[in-house]
Amino acid sequence: MRDIKTTLFVTTFNWPDALAVCLKSILNQTVLPNEIIIADDGSTNETREIIKEFRAISPVPIEHIWIADNGYRINHIRNLAIKAAKHPFIIQIDGDVILDKNFVKDHLRFAKPNRLNMGRRIRLNEKQTEEICLTKDFQDLSSFRSYLFCLLHQYLLYSTKTVRGLRGCNVAYWKKNALDVNGYDETMEGKGKNDKEFGARLINAGAIGFNLKKYAICYHLDHEDHDRVTNRKINDLIFKKSIEEKKTMIEFGIFKTEPYPNVLSSNME
């Protein structure tokens, strides 16, 4: 495997139990990222305490970037994480997933210039989620990495020029490519196809989507779908327009004239 330096960033909002399990799975990787960034969309002090605990035991640096809770601004916190990333290859996940032990290794294995890795998630049910969050034990989860799948990986992996299957909880890309399209569109507040819109512009700019079926697996903890800002229809229209007009750049992304207020890094405490 090539020596690729990588930043893994985790988006989170007010679910410290899930974040603790997620961070435990990161530190359990067969190949560790070179740094971890917690991209925090306005969580309270409970989340900050979890991060302090894991900083004390982590062999790699953990940075905590926080913005004030002013609605669902995941695109803004993602942009801050991309900008802060110290390494050229970025792996992006959410704080409500558990990573297979080879998750980082798999993303690095299939990393190539101008490639957008698109992984999958396996949904856990409510009972599994409650037990894992209580015990912090996820050893019984199957990784679905049988010898047969390894033999047939060429049939399970494929390139694409669409973002079908792309999910923000399991995606990897090069920082340079993200900067070239100005990152995530911060006019898209609330839920919707935020991640797919970003991926579509990467592909429009020349990146190739690469589906990692049965590799880079993560397990998604069960939760209700709360939305602090309801702009789904507007966001979906923005995504559709980006595809139809083959957009690559946006005006209000990583680089903008008016920065958001109330942004800090807990490393500066």
N, C-alpha and C positions, 0 to 999 in steps of 0.2 A: 504493500500500500504506500502511495506517495505521501511525503511529509507535508500535508496541507494544514496550515494553521486555521483554526476555526473558532468562531464565536457562536455559542448557543444562547438564544434569548427566549425568555419565558414571559408571556403576558399573563397578568393576574389581576383579580379584583375581589377582595373580601371573601376568600375561601381559604383560610390558612391551613386547614387540615388537608385539603387537596394539594396545596402547594408543598406541604411538607413531604407528602408521598411522592410527588413529582420530583422534588429535589433529591430525595433518597434514591430514586431510580436513575437520576443523572449521575450521581456519585458512584452508582453501581455499574457504570458502563465498562465494557471491556477496553474501549478507547475513550478517554476523557476529552472533552473539548478543551481548548486552551484558555477560555474564559466563559463565564456565565453572567448574563445580564438579566435581572428581574425587571421587566417592563410593567410598571405598576400604575394602573389607571384609577388611582385615587383610594387605595385601601387604607384601613385604619391601622392603629399601632400593633394589633395582633399579628398582622402580616410582617411588619417590621421586626417583631421579636423572632418569628420563625426564620427570617433571613439572617439575623444575627447568630442564631444557633448553628445554622449550616455554614456560615462564614468561618466559624471557629473550628470546623472539622474538614472543610473542603481543601483538597490539595491544589485547586486552581482558584484564581480570583473570582469573587462574586461581587458584582456591582448592582446597586439598587437605584433605579431611576424612577421617580415618582412624580405624578402630576395631581393636582387637586381634582376631587370628584365634581365634575361639571357635566355629567351625562356620559354616555357611552362614546369615548373618544379613543377607541383602540387604534385607529389609523395614526393619530398623533403620537401615542406612546410607542407604536412600532417604528415610526420615523426617528424618534429620539434614540431608540435602541440601535437602529441601522447606522445612524450618524456616529454613535458612541463606540460601535464595534471596532476593536483594535486589529482584527484579523480579516483576511480577504474572503473567507468562505463563511457564510452565515446559515445556521440551522435555526429555524423558527418553530416554536411550539407554544401551546397554551398551558397554563398552570393547572388544568384539570385532566391531564393525561399522565399515564404511567408508561415509561419507555422500556421496550425490550432491551435486554442487556447489550445487544449488538446494534442498537439504533444509530448511534453516532458512527460506528465503524461502517455500517451499511451506506449511510449518506456519503461518507468519504470515499468508499469503494467505488461509487458510481458518479463521483464528481468529475466533470469535465468542463473545459472552457465553454462559456455561454450556454450551459445546461441548467435547466430549472427542475430540480428533483421534486416530484410530487408523490408523497407517501400516503398511506391509508391509516384508518383508525378502526379499532374494534370496540364496539359499544359494550360497556358493562351494565348490568341491571342494577336496580335500586338496592337490592339485598347485598350484592357483591360490593357495591360502592360503600354502603354503611359499614360493612365489616372491615374493608381495607382502610377506610379513614379512621376507624376506631383502633385497629391493631397496628396499623402502618406496615402490615405484612402483605406482600403481593407475590410471594414465591410460587404460589399454586397456578399462576397464570401461565397458559401455554403460549409459546412463542410462534407456533405454526411454522417452524423452520425445519421441516423434515428433510432427510437426505434426498428424497425424491424431488422436492422443490429446488434444492441446490443443483441437482442434475439438469432440471428443466428450466433453469432461470431465464434462458434466452427466449423462452416462449411466454414467460410471465412479465418480462420487462419490455417496454416498447416506447418509442418516441412519438411525439404528437405536436401538432401546431395549434392545438386547442387547450383550454384550461379545464376540460372535463375531468372531474376527479380531484381537482386541486382544493385543498383545505388548509386554512391558515394554521391549524394545530399540528401540521406535519408537512413542512416544505423547506427546501434549502436552495440557496442561490448565492451568486457572487456579489459582494458589496459593490464592486464597480458597476455591475449591471443595474443594481438597484438605484445607485446614484445617477446613472445615465437616464433613467426615466423619472427621476425626482421622487422616488419612493411611493408611498401610499397617498391616495387622494384624501386630504383632510376635510374637504367639503362633504365627504360621505360620513356623516355622524349617525350613530345607531347601527343596527345590524342590517345585513343585506349581503350582496356579493362583493364585499370590500376586498377580500383576498383574491377572488377571481379577477376583479378589475385590475389589480396590480399585476397579476400574472399575465393577463391579456396584453398589457402594455409591454411587459418584458418580451413576450413572444413577438409582438409587433415590431420590436426593436432588434429582433434577430436571435433571441434565446430560443432554445428547443426544449419543450416540455418532455420530461422523462418519468414515466410511471414506474414506481417501485412496488409492484405487487409482491406480497409475501416477504418483502424486505423493509427495513426501517419501520417496524411495526410499533404502534402505540395503542394503548387501551384508554378509552374515554370514560371517565367517571360520570355516572348518571346525575342529572340535575334538571331543574325546571328552566325553561327558556325565558329568562327575564331580560327585558330590553329597557334601558334607561332613556333612550330616545327612539321614537318610532318613525324612522324614515326609510323603511324597507323599500317601498315602491319607488321613491326618489333614487335611492342607491342602485336599485336594479336597472333603472333607466340610464343612469350614468354608466353602468357596466355595459349595457347594450350599445350605447353611443360610442364607447371606446372601441368596441369590436367593429361596429359598422364603419366608423371613420378611421380605423386602423391607427388610433392615437398611440403615441409613445410618451409624450410629455404632458405634465399638468402644471398649473400655475401655483397651486397651494399644496405643496408637498414637503419634502425635507427642507428645501430652500424656499423661503417666502419673505415678504416684506414685514409682516406683522406676526411676531412670535406669540405663542400662547403664554398667559401669565402662570404663576404658581408652579414652576418646574424646578425640581431640585434633585440632586443625587444624595442619597443617605451616606455616601462615602465622605461627604463634606461635613458631616456632623461634628 
